[in-house]
Amino acid sequence: MSGKTTMEKLVSLAKRRGFIYPGSEFYGGLAGFWDYGPMGVELKRNIENLWWKMFVQSVPNIYGLDAAIIMNQKVWQASGHAEGFSDLMVECKECKKRYRADHIKSDRCLECGGDLGEASLFNMMFETRVGAKQDEDSKTYLRPETAQGIFVNFKNVLDSYSPKMPFGIAQIGKAFRNEISPRDFVFRSREFTQMEIEYFVEEKNWEKEFDNWLLFMREWNEALGLKNVKEIDTPRDNLAHYSKKTIDFEYEFPFGRSELYGLAYRTDYDLKKHMEESGEDLRYRPHEGEPFLPHVIEPTFGLDRTILALLNEHYNENGERGVWLALPYKLAPVKAAVFPLLRNKEELVSKAREIYSSLRKEIPGVAWDDNGNVGKRYRRQDEVGTPFCVTIDFDTLEGEENSKDTVTVRNRDTMKQERVAIDDLVDYLKEKIGI
Ligand SMILES: [Zn+2]
């Protein structure tokens, strides 16, 4: 439950149980880069799948896309990133440490007390070179946002599908920003995953479509069980240059309330710029009336921030029970864990193995655990948010008529145990998990 935990606890749980490891760790790490471990990658994929199902597969007029991370440098000139994607930075004259000007209040270095020079602009895109030549033409960047990959494919989707307005293009993918001061675990990192939709509308309908997306995004927060989300309507004079209206969804993280998601009305800014720079006609041609440039509503979701918010929101702890993550069942990395009551009784182990392999065929995310006693196994599964633990005991093998061929199923949230017939187990779990 949020408000009850600290970043230290979340970072430690993430490391200990294989959700998130520091990147390049035994070489001293690399600030702003994180690696997702066995639990983290499952959680991440479950979030992506839920998002894709909710916003792409269940919506008839949304098209999926997976664009290349590296694009022609002209894309970034047109989008304004090559010129303007900069933060004001100050550098310590002594130790050369850099700070974002808006993150530091003093004019002295926090590390060594040295003098901080004048603020200067620093472009946050990672530069790279494509091909063997090292000239200006070979230069480009790792994308700092996924949105431009969508805009440069707008015409392809139009040509392939002739969609009716309004329609959207959705993408999940990595983006990279050379943050001056990465911080707060995966909240502000230099490599991250975005889940984004560019939704193309007629200008006169933008407010109505904006409001629809606001409702849709609230549904997503509900599906994730995130309660501490505040919607902040950004005042006009603070808006990004391309936007006429933005609502930030801010979440109460242990380090303070910060942006989780955003919903922006980007006008026709991006398509117009790409049309000017590329010379390609990007106008939409309706059956009746004049061709026009669509306007854009952009719902954007940070995946790594979602993971941090989920860990925080669903983290619970008490002295007796230890830590349990009350993740929504669908998102839990492990859905069910199977235990033989005792690891040294061959008949229990082989029956449990049999149940384990039949569950694995039907349910994604089934684990095996025969270490320590059942209480310890519950604790281990609780820590990673496993909703169901299935124990095979002596009653399973040779119980009375109504307990033979049944197993004990223990629920993470109620801690109640039920006897379930082996024959009904798959259906029972599928129904409870909602798959
Ligand atoms: Zn310094």
Residues whose N, C-alpha, C, O or C-beta is under 5 A from the ligand:
A	BS01	ZN	C92 E94 C95 K96 K97 C109 E111 C112 G113 G114
